[in-house]
Amino acid sequence: MPRLAHLITAQPKGTQFFQQQQLADLQHRGFEVVVISAPSENLDVMAREAGIEVVAVPMEREIAPLHDVVSFFRMYRALARVRPDIISAGSPKAALLGLVSAVLLRVPVRIYVLRGLRLETVRGPLRWILGAVEWVTSACAHRVICLSESLRQKYVAGGYVSDAKSVVLGSGSSNGVQIDCYRQTAATRAKAAELRRELGIPDDAVVIGFAGRLTPDKGTPQLLAAFELVLRDNPRTYLLLVGDFERGDPMPEPELQRVGEHPNIRKTGFVWDPVPYYGVMDVLAFPSLREGFPRVPLEAAAAELPVVGFEATGTIDAVQDGVTGTIVPLGDVDAFAAALAQYVVDPSLRRRQGLAGYHRVQREFRSEQVWAAFYDEYVRLLQERGIPVGRPEPPDGEEPHELTTPDGHCAPSRSTPADSSAAETRNSGGA
């Protein structure tokens, strides 16, 4: 039975469920899984709920030279104890510390899962430092799995990895979507109608939705400016913000005030179950400036919503322009507003592209498909090095562990609470 060490800097609430499902699937397929991460309550939950072995290694998310040296030695000792056959590292700090350690320990298979490029929106000396970190990390890996083709092309063009060493599995994404959770049914529509009443949104209003962190990096200031433009000709339009602000990437004060006081804006804060809120929306706005492969547009598509996004890395893979939504030039607020306005006034366009998005997710991004693609890649790399793999598939009649939120709903989206590991999400860039 091959031993897999899964490395990540921290376990945010919004990603713990998805990773836990995928790792449980790998265990069912014959891997012995060990998670090495910074200590947290969510790490303990993973051990308790999925029976996955966990090892806590304190790590700072941001650059902290003295702490990082200590963390490196702790990581090295942890890996020396675990003695994995394969390492999969999925966040910048854990990947750097873990993969350098793995080279010294001669771990047979070393994988870096590139979830996004934080340096895309960084300037000055920090950008050079982040670039050097990426180059070293990739040099230590046997394979760099990029979550989208646009991310892979940018990474190769930047000189961080060779074309031959990088790969996108399937159509991309790190975990896919449990499409049945987001399907619009009579029950979810009834819940959405109830939510509309609770939120004070009129039945005849058109709702532009957003799900995620309310931060500059996610394009929230541009969204607010575009919404004001839409309102000029469409005063019965509302903006629903499913998510919350964060201290690590704060919004400017004028935008904070606008969200709190605008009569046509509703903010929910963090929610465990986003599914009913997608039912309230008529179109999803996704103004993020940088992604790896974003999960939220896939969730919206599974809920039969069209998506408007900027021409950003990752977003252009998640949204098919003119088919499942509209892509506009990066940072162009006027174009973003114009695209949103098209969906506000045209219900048939919303239905047509929303349905196309649903079928695309069903065809290419079901969670089981994505998990199988990662499993196949792990097996191939192990077999190349002569390491036997256990059962090739789950036993007959045995299914991977199904996860739900504490309320019994599907796992949450990436709209993490302000006091959770938002910096980790900012580093990873995608789902």
Helices and strands as residue ranges (DSSP letters): E 3-8, H 13-28, E 32-37, H 41-50, E 53-56, H 65-82, E 86-89, H 92-105, E 109-114, G 118-121, H 125-140, E 143-146, H 149-157, E 166-168, H 179-182, H 186-199, E 206-211, G 216-218, H 220-233, E 237-242, H 253-261, E 265-267, H 275-280, E 283-286, H 296-302, E 307-310, H 315-318, E 325-328, H 333-345, H 347-364, H 367-384, H 422-428
